[in-house]
């Protein structure tokens, strides 16, 4: 594999009973790059994203992250991989309602045994960049949808993941906040040297990306990759 390749997906299939969610996907993702995955509902976009993040494993085929085959890892090693290597931003924020936002943000660092004081300092700075410093002592229910999503972004970037996976991150936002969130994701992942992968139905969001994969019926129907 090329030195600048972060992820290689090799003929991956995923079945749920008799239903074929992915029917043989092959693609590669470069380090410090940004991609969008589009396609109709049921085309396999979210399934592919979950496989990339180690939230599920393929029925067939292999997924290599920096040369390491995710399909060979057990549950414990996959959990460690997700914590230290991957960040997730979902349409729904999954912020714990019983914790204030700062403690929600610090949860992955506590689980992974990181230096909390250092992570807290860095995430406070990041919250300032995103304009949500005033939210850190509040609880999720006290925030607007846009504020909750920005807290979610701070949490997902708190450990500077090499791979940031976003499933419809603007699905519950208006057009103005959607544009803000995508701009922040693109700028911050570039700053941290992360590879960004966004799944979306939104054409205006997809148009922001030079590197695009379109899925249809569980397969890559078209791709447009900068420099290829």
C-alpha positions as CSV (number, residue, x, y, z in Angstrom):
1,X,0.0,0.0,0.0
2,X,1.2,3.5,-0.7
3,X,2.8,5.4,2.1
4,X,0.1,8.1,2.1
5,X,-2.8,5.6,2.3
6,X,-4.7,5.6,5.5
7,X,-7.5,3.2,4.7
8,X,-7.9,0.4,2.2
9,X,-11.3,-1.3,1.7
10,X,-10.8,-4.5,-0.2
11,X,-13.9,-6.2,-1.8
12,X,-16.0,-5.7,1.3
13,X,-19.4,-7.3,1.6
14,X,-21.9,-6.9,4.4
15,X,-25.1,-8.9,4.8
16,X,-27.9,-8.7,7.4
17,X,-29.6,-12.0,7.0
18,X,-30.5,-12.3,3.3
19,X,-30.3,-8.5,2.8
20,X,-27.1,-7.4,1.1
21,X,-26.1,-3.9,2.4
22,X,-22.7,-3.8,0.7
23,X,-22.0,-6.0,-2.3
24,X,-18.2,-5.8,-2.9
25,X,-16.8,-2.3,-2.1
26,X,-13.2,-1.5,-2.9
27,X,-11.7,1.9,-2.3
28,X,-8.8,3.7,-0.6
29,X,-8.6,6.9,1.6
30,X,-5.5,9.0,1.8
31,X,-4.0,10.5,5.0
32,X,-5.0,14.1,5.7
33,X,-7.7,14.1,3.0
34,X,-11.5,14.8,2.9
35,X,-14.2,12.7,1.4
36,X,-17.9,12.7,1.0
37,X,-20.0,9.6,0.4
38,X,-23.4,10.1,-1.3
39,X,-26.2,7.8,-2.5
40,X,-29.9,7.1,-2.0
41,X,-31.3,5.8,1.2
42,X,-30.4,2.1,1.5
43,X,-27.4,2.4,-0.7
44,X,-25.1,1.3,2.1
45,X,-23.5,4.6,3.1
46,X,-24.0,4.4,6.8
47,X,-23.1,0.7,6.8
48,X,-19.8,1.5,5.1
49,X,-19.1,4.2,7.6
50,X,-19.7,1.9,10.6
51,X,-17.4,-0.7,9.1
52,X,-14.6,2.0,8.6
53,X,-15.0,2.9,12.3
54,X,-14.9,-0.6,13.6
55,X,-18.5,-0.4,14.9
56,X,-19.2,-3.5,12.8
57,X,-17.2,-6.1,10.8
58,X,-17.6,-7.2,7.2
59,X,-19.3,-10.4,6.2
60,X,-16.5,-10.8,3.6
61,X,-13.5,-8.8,2.6
62,X,-10.9,-6.8,4.5
63,X,-10.5,-3.3,5.8
64,X,-6.9,-2.1,6.5
65,X,-6.1,1.0,8.6
66,X,-2.4,1.9,8.2
67,X,-1.8,-1.7,7.2
68,X,-3.7,-3.2,10.2
69,X,-6.6,-5.5,9.3
70,X,-9.7,-4.5,11.3
71,X,-11.4,-7.8,10.6
72,X,-8.7,-9.7,12.6
73,X,-9.3,-7.7,15.8
74,X,-11.4,-8.9,18.6
75,X,-14.0,-6.8,20.5
76,X,-11.5,-5.5,23.0
77,X,-8.9,-4.4,20.4
78,X,-11.7,-2.9,18.3
79,X,-12.9,-0.8,21.2
80,X,-9.3,0.4,21.8
81,X,-8.9,1.2,18.1
82,X,-12.2,3.2,18.1
83,X,-11.1,5.2,21.2
84,X,-7.6,6.1,20.1
85,X,-7.9,6.3,16.3
86,X,-11.4,7.2,15.3
87,X,-13.8,10.2,16.0
88,X,-17.5,10.0,15.3
89,X,-20.0,12.7,14.5
90,X,-23.6,11.5,14.1
91,X,-26.8,13.2,13.1
92,X,-28.0,12.7,16.7
93,X,-25.5,13.9,19.2
94,X,-25.6,11.1,21.8
95,X,-24.6,13.6,24.6
96,X,-25.3,12.1,28.0
97,X,-28.1,14.2,29.6
98,X,-26.8,13.6,33.2
99,X,-23.4,15.2,32.4
100,X,-22.5,18.8,31.6
101,X,-20.9,19.4,28.3
102,X,-17.3,19.5,29.4
103,X,-17.7,16.1,31.1
104,X,-19.4,14.8,27.9
105,X,-16.4,16.0,25.9
106,X,-13.8,14.5,28.3
107,X,-15.5,11.1,28.5
108,X,-13.5,9.5,25.6
109,X,-10.2,10.7,27.2
110,X,-11.2,9.2,30.6
111,X,-12.1,5.9,29.0
112,X,-8.8,5.9,27.1
113,X,-6.7,6.8,30.1
114,X,-5.4,10.1,28.6
115,X,-4.0,13.1,30.5
116,X,-7.3,14.8,31.4
117,X,-5.8,18.2,32.3
118,X,-4.0,18.4,29.0
119,X,-7.1,17.3,27.0
120,X,-9.3,19.7,29.0
121,X,-7.0,22.6,28.1
122,X,-6.9,21.7,24.4
123,X,-10.7,21.2,24.2
124,X,-11.4,24.5,26.0
125,X,-9.3,26.2,23.3
126,X,-11.2,24.3,20.6
127,X,-14.5,25.2,22.2
128,X,-13.4,28.8,21.9
129,X,-12.7,28.4,18.2
130,X,-16.2,26.9,17.7
131,X,-17.8,29.7,19.8
132,X,-19.3,27.4,22.5
133,X,-17.1,28.3,25.6
134,X,-20.4,29.4,27.3
135,X,-21.8,25.9,26.8
136,X,-19.2,23.9,28.6
137,X,-20.8,24.2,32.1
138,X,-24.3,23.7,30.7
139,X,-26.2,20.4,30.2
140,X,-27.1,19.3,26.7
141,X,-30.9,20.0,27.1
142,X,-30.0,23.7,27.8
143,X,-28.4,24.1,24.3
144,X,-29.7,24.6,20.8
145,X,-29.3,21.9,18.1
146,X,-26.4,23.8,16.6
147,X,-24.7,24.2,19.9
148,X,-25.1,20.5,20.7
149,X,-23.6,19.5,17.4
150,X,-20.6,21.8,18.0
151,X,-20.1,20.2,21.4
152,X,-20.3,16.8,19.6
153,X,-17.6,18.0,17.2
154,X,-15.3,19.1,20.1
155,X,-15.7,15.7,21.7
156,X,-15.0,13.8,18.5
157,X,-11.9,15.9,17.9
158,X,-10.7,15.9,21.5
159,X,-8.2,13.1,21.0
160,X,-7.1,14.3,17.5
161,X,-8.3,11.1,15.7
162,X,-6.6,10.1,12.5
163,X,-10.0,9.3,11.0
164,X,-13.1,11.4,11.6
165,X,-16.4,9.7,10.4
166,X,-19.5,11.9,10.1
167,X,-23.0,10.4,9.4
168,X,-25.4,13.1,8.3
169,X,-23.8,15.6,10.6
170,X,-26.0,18.5,9.3
171,X,-29.2,16.5,9.1
172,X,-30.9,18.4,11.9
173,X,-29.5,21.8,11.2
174,X,-30.7,24.7,9.1
175,X,-28.7,25.8,6.1
176,X,-26.7,28.4,7.9
177,X,-25.6,26.1,10.7
178,X,-25.0,23.3,8.2
179,X,-22.5,25.5,6.4
180,X,-20.8,26.5,9.7
181,X,-20.5,22.9,10.8
182,X,-19.1,21.6,7.5
183,X,-16.6,24.5,7.4
184,X,-15.5,23.7,10.9
185,X,-15.1,20.0,10.2
186,X,-13.0,20.7,7.1
187,X,-10.8,23.3,8.7
188,X,-10.2,21.4,12.0
189,X,-9.4,18.1,10.4
190,X,-7.0,19.8,8.1
191,X,-5.4,21.5,11.1
192,X,-5.1,18.2,13.0
193,X,-4.0,16.1,9.9
194,X,-7.0,13.9,10.1
195,X,-8.8,12.2,7.3
196,X,-12.5,13.3,7.1
197,X,-15.3,11.1,5.7
198,X,-18.8,12.6,5.6
199,X,-22.0,10.7,4.6
200,X,-24.7,13.0,3.4
201,X,-27.9,13.4,1.4
202,X,-27.4,17.1,1.2
203,X,-26.2,18.2,-2.3
204,X,-24.9,21.5,-1.1
205,X,-22.8,19.7,1.5
206,X,-21.5,17.2,-1.0
207,X,-20.5,20.0,-3.4
208,X,-18.0,21.3,-0.8
209,X,-15.8,18.2,-1.4
210,X,-13.4,17.4,-4.2
211,X,-13.2,13.7,-3.3
212,X,-16.6,12.0,-3.7
213,X,-17.8,8.4,-3.7
214,X,-21.4,7.6,-4.7
215,X,-22.9,4.3,-3.6
216,X,-25.7,2.5,-5.4
217,X,-27.2,-0.8,-4.3
218,X,-24.3,-1.5,-2.0
219,X,-21.6,-0.8,-4.6
220,X,-19.4,2.2,-5.6
221,X,-21.4,3.6,-8.5
222,X,-19.0,6.5,-9.2
223,X,-16.1,8.3,-7.7
224,X,-14.3,11.5,-8.2
225,X,-11.0,11.8,-6.4
226,X,-8.7,14.8,-6.7
227,X,-5.5,13.9,-8.4
228,X,-6.8,10.7,-9.9
